Amino acid sequence: MFGRRGARFAAVGAVGVAAAVLAVTPAFAKGSATLSVSPGTVKLGQGVYVKGQGDSDALQYAKFCAQERVGTHGAWHTVKCGRIVTVGASEAKVDVRVKASHRGVLQFRGVLYGVDGPRGGHPSVDIITQTKTVHVR
């Protein structure tokens, strides 16, 4: 009789521990952001097409921006931001043509921002894409 009670107690205890672990384990929001840049090499004065999109379960309102910098170090500058969207209804997007005005390397990245409401507000960075490099001859 004691053996059955011990087994039952152990089973109930194991279920309780599993429930406690699941309750304590944080839930991670899912999100993604992509950026494409074409072509990879351009002549001075030619256009570079930058297109990106992103979404995140952690956000209610979001906007996606394309940023550029000349060279491989230095400050990033926002080229263009797409409109603010309600996440879940559609993805935040940006689509822009940038004129290559300096020889050397031009880098781009996409940034998904969360904003306070449908009209904007304080932006907070959620996801930054990998850097894409364009060579300007």
N, C-alpha and C positions, 0 to 999 in steps of 0.2 A: 504494500500500500504506500509506504514511504517513497518507493522508487517512482511511482506514478506521479505523486505530488511534486517530487523533485524535478522530474522531466517537464511537468506542466509549468512549474515556477521558472525553470530555465527558459522555456519557450516564451513565456509572457515577458520575462526580463529581456530577452533578445529583441523581441518586437518593440518593447519600450525604448531600448537603447537605439534601435534603428530609427524610430520616430523622432527621438531627440536629436540625432545626428542630422536628419533631413531638415528639421526645423531650424537648426543652427547654421547649416550650410547656406551661404549667400547665393541668391539667384543673380546670374549675370545677364545683362541686357545684350541683345543681339543687334549688331549694326554692321554696316558695310559702306565703303565709299570707294569709287573707282574714278580714275582720270585717264583720258587718252589724249595724246598729242601727236599730230602728224603735219608734215613729214618730219623725219628725224634729222635731216640736214636741209638747210635752206640758204639761198643767197641773201646778201644784205638787202633789206627793203621788201623781201617777200613776206607773205603771211604764214602764220602758224595757227592751225586750228586746234583749239583746246575745248574738250567736251568732258563733262563729269557729272556724276550723280551719287547720291548717298541717302541712307535712311538709318534710323536707330530706334529700337524699342524704348530707349531711355528718354526720348524726346517727344513732346507733344507738337511743338512748332519748330521748324528747322529751315535753314537756308544753306545753300552750297555755294562756295566762292572759289574762283581760280586765282592763284597767286603766282607771281613770277619774281625772279631775281636774275641779275646779270652776273655771270661767273658762278663759282661753286661755293662762295662764302658771301656773307653780307645779309642785309635785311630783305625780307620778303615784302612785296608790294601787291596789294589786291588789284587785279585787273578788272574783274567783274563778279558780281554776285547775282544768282538767280532770285526769283521771287520766293517769298516765305510761303511754305506749304504746311498743311496739317499732316503730320506723319501718320501713315496708315492709309490715308486717302490717296496720296501720291508721293513719289520720291522728289527730293530737292534736287534741282538740276541747274547746270550752267552750260552755255554754249557760246563761244566767243572766238573771234579771229584777232590775233595779235601780230602787229608788224614788227619784224626783226630789225631793230635799229642800231645794234652794236655787233661787231664781229666777235667771234669767240664762242662762248658757251652761254646759253640761255636756259634756265631751269624753271620748271613749273611744278606746282603741287595743288591739290584740292583740299579744302577745309570745310568740314560739315560743322555748322554752328547750331546750337540750340538757342532759341530766342524766347522772350517772355510771353509773347502773344502773337496773334495774327497780323498785327501791325508793326511788329518788331519789338524793341526793348533791348535790354542788355544782352549782347551775344556772349555765349560761352562755347569754347571749342570742345567738340565731342570726338571727332575723328580727323586725322590728317593722313592723306594718301602718301604713297611713296613718291619720291621726286622723279620727274621725267626730264631728260636732258635733250636739248636740240643744239646742234652745231651750226653756227652761222659763218658762212664763208665770205 
